[in-house]
Amino acid sequence: MGVLPPIRRVVTGHDDAGRANIDIDATLSPIILPMPKHMEREGDCSAPGFTVLWRTDSSPAKNQGPWVDYHGKPLPIASSTGTTVRIVDFSPGFTAPFHRTISLDIGVVLVGEVVLELDDGVETTVRQGETIIQRGTIHSWHNRAETPARVLFVLLPSEKLQFDGQTLEEVLH
């Protein structure tokens, strides 16, 4: 994936008496998921690295009791009932297939820059420290730089969009 360091995740919790504690303090390495053949594009570089920091199964989230570590487990991009927090590392030259999730996605570019492309061809570059609020649009990500990019995404479930009596569904090309 290049020069990006592993990600440190600190998770807090409570002991049996209700006192705050550190449940886990660990370093996570991004998981490289192979792109399905139908999603590969000629000339693309390696697939992105995914680090799932946290996932809830409902809202409001349950903070009491044990928690499930979803990092490295197969998951849909977005949950229909809970929140997903993940970091995505984009290799130089990578282009993601166009896709839409039924979610409200909040992104923060932590390292480098990415280009957000909408399905009508409109593009905007988002740089380190800048944010993206993705409201259910069909879009693609590009890393056209010569260095890796790292983006933190928080995905919240949303209602499906409707226009002219038609419901827009999830799209994963």
Steps between C-alpha positions, in 0.01 A plus 500: 500500500797730525626723777185535712546370855267251669209649695490506879155436648429565868161373624371593844243323712410426861601239753242306704478785752425757229844664503641615166778291353687435179348191340759481226791701366613340176652571163292400198634442153271571205338197341547488124189354344539378143276679255238271341586429135199697375623807693861494379601764249796485269791701634374522858750464780454281804170484684444731796579401857207494746528542876170463683537699820150446632155382401168508679199286422243753617441862588531610770817299548537256789798593718440246776646152491742334263559631151570334167820574311393516135844582358592246235152348482295504179247782525277692263627850424222654711264364764125549469460521879823627655812707452824395331828682566781404266824634362572443132852519357507581127810402302645747251316466170200317648150554358197356679199372305193723511275413791218625722418384852180563692683708757616843600880491480729746675860495380814671627817486292774416749793469258544607139213585271222322312282599209125452545326439166122500463317298236454808279879546478525789749822468702636672808832450675488456877828555683646413839287647780199557273166323529242332281131452578372234261119496485415187305642605162658268247869577518854378449829570676833561327848539640681676217796597716831316519457435873240302698191668641319410822137592566292443814134422423204489737197337332156551651192313374258717306162488337494416130482797265192550284467714190197517270346199673808283451712366785876516453659170602851406607740478205820297515660470154 
